[in-house]
């Protein structure tokens, strides 16, 4: 799987690529920063830098899509909120439409 770095800022109502990756990771359960980085590398092949990670977490928290949990062994875990789950579901539906459109257009181009 290709590796790369990803960044971007979230807009109102739409989350950035890094935010989508974080919400997807947190859908599995609460995680702290390092666990999020490793999980995202595992399922997406993308390395988030600390600045991108914590910037996106702060934006998601401000939007009410994730929340901090009490500190555990000097680590601060985050979890997805019910609103975050709804946004993730909507973003995944949209991504599926984009993928389907891209695949169709490539098939038509090759025909």
C-alpha distance (Angstrom), angle and dihedral (degrees) to the residues before:
residue distance angle dihedral
X1 . . .
X2 3.82 . .
X3 3.75 117.9 .
X4 3.78 125.9 -142.2
X5 3.74 146.7 143.8
X6 3.76 121.9 -102.6
X7 3.77 134.4 -166.5
X8 3.74 138.9 153.1
X9 3.74 138.2 136.4
X10 3.76 128.2 -99.1
X11 3.77 121.7 -115.4
X12 3.76 128.4 -153.0
X13 3.79 109.1 -71.7
X14 3.81 93.4 -1.5
X15 3.77 125.6 78.5
X16 3.80 125.0 -144.8
X17 3.77 124.1 -115.6
X18 3.81 91.1 -98.8
X19 3.80 90.8 49.8
X20 3.79 90.8 50.1
X21 3.79 89.7 52.5
X22 3.82 90.8 49.7
X23 3.80 93.8 48.6
X24 3.80 89.6 48.1
X25 3.80 91.1 52.0
X26 3.80 93.3 46.1
X27 3.82 90.7 50.3
X28 3.81 85.2 75.9
X29 3.81 91.8 56.2
X30 3.82 142.1 -73.3
X31 3.81 117.4 -37.0
X32 3.80 138.4 173.4
X33 3.81 123.2 -129.4
X34 3.80 100.0 -87.1
X35 3.82 91.9 45.9
X36 3.83 89.4 50.7
X37 3.81 91.6 51.3
X38 3.81 92.4 49.6
X39 3.82 94.5 44.3
X40 3.81 92.4 50.3
X41 3.81 90.7 48.0
X42 3.81 88.0 51.8
X43 3.81 100.4 48.4
X44 3.82 101.0 28.9
X45 3.79 105.9 24.5
X46 3.80 89.1 -127.6
X47 3.79 126.3 128.8
X48 3.79 113.6 -147.3
X49 3.78 114.6 -158.6
X50 3.81 118.5 -136.1
X51 3.81 92.7 -106.3
X52 3.79 92.5 52.9
X53 3.81 91.8 42.8
X54 3.79 98.1 51.0
X55 3.80 94.0 36.7
X56 3.81 89.9 55.1
X57 3.82 92.2 44.2
X58 3.81 90.1 52.0
X59 3.81 91.5 50.2
X60 3.80 91.6 46.9
X61 3.79 90.3 49.1
X62 3.82 91.6 49.6
X63 3.83 88.5 51.0
X64 3.81 90.5 50.8
X65 3.81 92.7 -117.4
X66 3.82 96.6 117.7
X67 3.78 133.9 20.9
X68 3.79 135.2 -156.5
X69 3.77 117.9 -115.2
X70 3.81 126.2 -151.5
X71 3.78 114.8 -70.5
X72 3.82 116.9 -91.0
X73 3.82 119.0 -163.4
X74 3.83 91.4 -23.1
X75 3.82 90.8 -49.7
X76 3.79 124.1 113.8
X77 3.82 112.0 -146.2
X78 3.79 123.7 -158.9
X79 3.78 130.5 -153.9
X80 3.77 134.4 -163.6
X81 3.82 116.6 -107.6
X82 3.81 126.0 -139.4
X83 3.83 87.6 -101.3
X84 3.79 88.9 51.5
X85 3.79 90.3 52.8
X86 3.81 90.6 53.2
X87 3.80 92.3 48.8
X88 3.81 90.8 47.3
X89 3.81 91.5 51.0
X90 3.82 91.1 50.3
X91 3.81 92.9 46.5
X92 3.81 91.6 49.1
X93 3.81 91.2 50.8
X94 3.80 89.1 50.8
X95 3.81 91.9 47.4
X96 3.82 89.9 50.8
X97 3.83 89.6 54.1
X98 3.81 91.0 50.2
X99 3.81 91.5 49.2
X100 3.81 92.4 48.1
X101 3.82 91.2 48.6
X102 3.80 92.4 48.0
X103 3.79 92.9 48.6
X104 3.81 92.1 48.4
X105 3.79 92.7 48.8
X106 3.78 91.7 49.9
X107 3.80 90.7 49.8
X108 3.82 90.9 50.5
X109 3.78 91.3 47.7
X110 3.81 91.5 52.9
X111 3.81 93.7 46.4
